[in-house]
């Protein structure tokens, strides 16, 4: 019997066999609190930048959760944060919306918002093959974004003023990120978006950025525990529910969609988006 390739085994493990890592999530937050970090959301930190400014004497940890899949796991992560008196950021895709969970979060002081991907959606719908083709369809993606944001505001009652781009294999293949939708400041003002989480005005203040992975070593480029231990002033932690708890049915459905899209468009879904 042929050996299973390492990458395939890692995917099987992370999607179906991985034990829950939620207690490790709690331990990370407890470590930061014990080290004197103020833990807060993207929205809170952005408001701080625009108001009094970042206090150079204090240490901050910015907590962002992109819900590609698994809103119920996101809910468990939010409950952990609540038990520690923490407010993080939660960004939902259209495919991961859960209005009940979003309402619960909002009642606790969280500002649930939008993990958008309209440029990738247009690329796949139109079966675009080059960056220049995708650039020509940017107005279509912007129109779709404006309509989706308006609908989300109506459904959730949230301001949707801070948003986070999702990454898709088609973005990587064509070399154009979903953030291109909001590059035009006039369009951004028109749709009422104050901040895209990758804006330099925000990211330039961050001194250490960390994103989770679905398999060991669990973080890229390094774990935030190291940054906390050495006292980095502003630590930015990006997490995804899928990296912390297995939801087998959702994972199987998402993997199937990924494979189908890769076959349909002839663009292999080589890596998970972050």
C-alpha positions, 0 to 999 in steps of 0.5 A, a space after each residue: 500500500 502506498 504511503 499517504 503523502 505528508 500533506 494529505 495526512 496533515 489535512 486528514 488529521 486537522 480536519 477529522 482527528 485533531 483533539 480540541 485545542 480550546 484549552 490551549 487557546 485559553 492558556 494563551 490568553 491567560 499568559 498574555 493577561 498574566 504578563 500585563 497585556 491589554 487584550 482587545 479587538 481590532 476595533 478597540 485598537 483602531 479607536 485608540 490609534 485615532 484618539 489618544 494614541 498607543 501608550 508606549 508604556 503599555 503592552 497590547 494584544 490585538 485579537 482577531 478571529 476570521 470565521 472561514 468555517 465553524 461559527 459554533 467553535 467561534 462561539 466557544 472561543 468567544 465564551 472563553 474570552 468572555 470568561 476572562 473579561 476579553 473582547 476580540 474581533 469576529 469576522 464572518 464570511 457570507 458562508 459562515 454567518 450565524 445571526 443568533 451567534 452574532 447577536 449574542 456576541 454583539 450583546 457582550 460588546 463584540 462588533 461582529 463584522 464581515 470577512 469579505 471575498 467579492 473579488 474572488 467570487 467574481 473571478 470564479 463566477 466569470 472563470 477569469 484567468 489573468 490578473 488584468 481580466 480580474 482588474 477589469 471586473 473590479 467595479 463589479 466586485 465593488 458593486 457586489 461588496 456594497 450590496 452585501 454590506 448593506 444586506 449585512 447591516 440590515 440583517 445584523 443591525 451592526 455598523 460593519 465599519 471595520 472589515 477583513 479580507 478573506 484569501 482564496 486560492 484564486 486570489 493567489 493564482 491571479 495575484 490580486 487580493 480582495 483588499 483591492 476592492 477597498 483601495 479606492 478611498 472614495 468608494 470606501 467612504 461611499 460604503 462607510 468602511 473606516 478600516 480594512 484590517 490590512 491597512 498600513 495605518 493599522 499594521 504599522 503600529 503592530 510590532 509582532 504578528 502571528 497567524 494560526 495553522 491547522 497543524 504543527 507548528 500551529 503558528 506562522 511565523 512563530 507562536 505568540 507566546 514567544 512574543 509575549 514572553 519577550 514583551 513585544 509592545 503590540 502583538 497581533 494574533 489572528 486565529 481561525 476556528 478550524 485550527 482549534 476544534 474539529 467540526 467534521 461535517 463542516 470540514 468535509 463539506 468545505 473540503 469538497 467545495 474546495 476540490 470542486 472549485 479547483 476542478 471546475 476552474 482548473 486552479 488547484 486549491 493548493 493551500 488553505 487561505 489565512 
